[in-house]
Amino acid sequence: MEKFNSFFKEVNGLRMAEQKPIHYFVCSVGSNSLHLDNSVEENTIVEYFDSEDVVDLAKFAEIVKSKPNCVQKYFIVNKGTVYYAVETDNVKNTYIFSLRRRSCIVPKLAAGTATFDTLIEEYKRLEDKLAKSERQPGFKLCNSNGKVIPDGKKFAMHILNDPEDELDEETEGFSSGELPCYNNDWIAINSYMNDGKDYFLFGKPDGGDSFECETIDDIVYLKHGGGYLYFDIDGETDYIFIGKAVPAKEQRIQIHYTDDGYICLTAWGGRVYATCEWVKASYGAVQIVDTVENIQLVSPMKLWLAVM
């Protein structure tokens, strides 16, 4: 009840939400159902439509206009893993975004602190921090000395520490100069928090797991324990997972070399580098987070490969 009451203010003896709710139109079949515990969705109006229905944006706009107590400028359409923000007065003006970007886009549109143009401009200003997605023909995996690592050769992935990284404000007991993991951080496999899903990567001090590569049709795949590293572009989480099957193209991990000889990781053809944020001294969250805030504030994770 305390959490429920925190979203309301009292006006003339009545409890009212701080902001008007934003209107969602969600496909009832195969939808990413809205979650009650997600703060992005706690102040929403939701109407469902059948998958066979033609998505009539003009009709949706009229429904929104008939509800003056919800956000009038925009509404959200969700069908499968794709989201559309639609301008109510001009339904031809839409902004497409993914599930994982929803948490930074929808609140801004609902609060009136962003427009489609400002969202586009934010990404343009980040061009220098974004990866170039072009593939190098004949790509080979090399260590920081430029020596090729052959398929099947075991190596560890060491996380290069950035002295400019700042500690999360919520981390207790350490300052950035005191964190013990700053001198010896490795990529490891999380096998105890997977909730029945594939294992995923995380940062760990004092030793990590072994990896190898395999080249198939001129594509270099990173592997661990017979499984392949992959990224679920349509998933709800931002982790890099380990799966048994060779990843489909849209799930591949792409390797980029930095000017100083280290490697960074992105989704295949993606523009956003994987990062490692130390949420506590013993755990670094390795993720590919496609938000302006993450790109601005978190340095790309640089790796050097220690051949075993």
N, C-alpha and C positions, 0 to 999 in steps of 0.2 A: 504493500500500500504506500510506503514511503516513496518508492521509486515512481509509482503512478502519480502521486501528488506533486512530485518535483517538476512535472511537465506542465503544470497549470499555475496560473496566477489568479488572484481574487479581484474581481471588478464588480463593485456594487453588490457584494454578497454572493456573487456567482463565480464558480471556478471556470476559467477559460484557458485554452492553450495559448502559449506565447506566440506561436505562429499559426497561420492557416495551414491546413493539411494540403498536401499535393495529391493529385488524382492519378491513380494507376489504372490502366486497362491491361489485363493479363490474360494470355491464352490459357485456357483451363487444362489443355492437354500438353504434357511435357514441359510445363513451365518451371522456372526456378521459384517455387512457392515462397512467398514472403515469410520471413522469420520474425516472430514476436520479440525475440531477444536482440534483434539488430536495431540499433538506434536510428539507422537511416529510414526504417520503415515504421517507426512507432507513431508517426503522425501522418497517416495516409488514409485516403479513401480508395477502395479497390473494387473494381467491377471486372468480372470474368467474361470472356467470349469464347465460343467454340472454335476449334482449329479449322473447321470447314467454313467459318464465317469469313467474308471479305472484310479486310481491315479498312473500315470507312473512317478515315481521320476527320472528315468534316462532321460526321455524326458524333464522334467522340468530342469534338470541340463544342458542339451545341450542348451536349450533356454537361460539360464543365461550366459553360456559361450559365446554365440553369441552376448552378450551385454556387452562389456568390460568396459563400463562406469557406470555399476552398481556394487555393492559388489559381488565379485566373490567367496569368501570362503563359504558363506552360503546363503540359501534362505529360505523363510517361506511358509508353506502350512497351510491353514485354511479350515477346514471342520466342520461346526457346531460350537460347543464350544471348540473344540480341536485345538491346534496349534502345528506344528512340525517345528523345525529348522532342516534343512537338510544340511549336508556337501556336497558341490558341487562335489568334487573329490571322494567321497565315500558315495553314497546315502544310504548305509546301516547304516551309522552312523547318528542317529537322536536324537533330544532332545525334549521331549514332555512337554508342559507347558499350563497353563490355561490362560483365557482372562485377569484376573486381574494381572498376573505376566508378561504380555507382556511388560508393560512399563519399567520394570527394566532389562529385558533380551534382547529384540531386539536392543535397542541402544548400548548395550555393544558389542553384536555380530557384529553389523554394523560398529562400530568404531574400532573393532579389539582388544578391551580391555578385552575380555573374550573368553574362549573356553568352550566346553561342559564339559571338565574335571574340569576347574576352577569353573564352576557353581555348579557342583556336590560337589566339595571340600568345597565350601563356606557353603553349608548346613551341611556337616559333622562336620565342626568346630563349628556349633551352637547347637550341640546336647544337651548341658546342659540347653539351653533356650527353648527347644522344649518340648511340652507336651507328656506324655506317653499316647498312645491312648487306652490302654486296659480298658474295662469296668469292674466295680465291680459288681459281681452278688448280687442281692437283694439290690441294691442301694436305699438309703433313703436321702431325702433332710434334712439337719440339719443346725441349726444356729451355730455361732462360739463357743457356749458352748457345742455343741454336742447333743442338744435336737432336736428330730425329729419334723419337721414341717409337719403336716398332710395335705392331699389334701384339697383344698378349703380354707385353712387358709391364710388370707391376710398378706403380708409383703412388706416392702420397701427394695430396694437394694442400700446400701450405698457404695460409692466408697472410698476405703482406699487410702489415699494420700501417695505418695512416696516422702519423702523429697529429694531424689536424682533426681527427675524429673526436667528437665530443660525446661524453657519456650521457645516456638517457637520464632525464631528471628524476625518473622514478626508481633508478637503480640505487639500492641502499648500500652504505658501508664502504664505498670506494670512490675515489676521484679518478680521472682519466689517467693520471700518472701512477696510480697504485694498482690498477687492475692486473692481476697476475697473468691473465691470458694475453696480455699485449706482446709478450715476447715469444710465444709458442702456440700459435693457433693453427688448427687443422680442420679440414673438412671430414666429417664423420657421418655415419648413417644412423638416423633416428629409428630405432626398432621397438621403442616402448611407448610411443605416443601416436601410433598410426591409426587407432580406432578402427581396425579391420581393413584399412586401405593399404596401398603400397607404402613402403618405407620412404623417407625423404631425407634430404641433406640438411645438416646443421653445422654450426661452428663449435669446435670443442678445444679447450686448452689441453696441452700435454698429450698429444698423440691423436691421430685420426685413423681412418680406414684406408685400405689399399684399393686402387682403381687400375684400370687398363683401358686401352682403346681397341676398336675393331673397325676396319675399313670395309664398307659394303657399297659397291657401285660408286666409288670415288667420294663417299660420304664417311667422315670420321665420327664414330659414335663413342662416347664415354660410357664405361661399364663398371659395375661392381658385382662380384659374386655371381656372374652369369647373367645379371640383369642390366638393362639399359637405362641411362638417365633420360628423363623426359619432362616436359612441362605441359600441363593441361591448360591450354589457352582459354577453355570455356569453363574451367572449374571455379569453385568458390574460394579456394586457397591459392596462395602465391608460391607454394613450395616447388622445388625441383624433386621429382619422385624417381624411384627405381622400379622398373617394370620388367616383366619377363619377355614381352614381345618387342621386336624392333619397332621403334616409334614411327608413326605415320608422319608425313612431312610437316604437318602443322604442330606436331608434338616434339619435334627434334630440338636439341640444344645446339646452338651455334657458338663456336669458339672464335674469339677475336684476340689478336696479338696487340699489345700496347707498344708504344714507341720505346719503352725501356725493357722490353723483352718478356714481360709477364703476360698472362692470359686473363681475359674477362669472358663471362658467359652471358648470352642472351637467349631468348626464345628464337626459333628459326625465322630469320628475316626480320626479327624484332629490333626496335630502336632503344630499348631500355635495358641497361646492364643489371645483372644480379648483384645484390648487396648482402652484407652481413652486419646486422645490428645486434650488439651484445645487450640482450634484455636482462641478463644477469651474468655474474662472473663466469659461470660454467656453461652458458648456453648462448650461442649466437644464431639468430634467426636468418637463415639464407633464403632469400626470396627475390622474385622478379616483380616489383610493385610498380605498376604503370600509372602513377599519379604525379602531378606537378610537384606536390610537397615532397615526395620521396626523392625525385630527381634533383630538386633544389638542395635538399638538406643532407642527403646520405651519399657518401662517396661510393663509386663502383667497387666491388670486391675484386681485388687483384690477387692472382694465384701464381705461385711458382711450383714447379713439379719436381719432387724429390724422388728420383728413380731408386727402386729397392734392389 
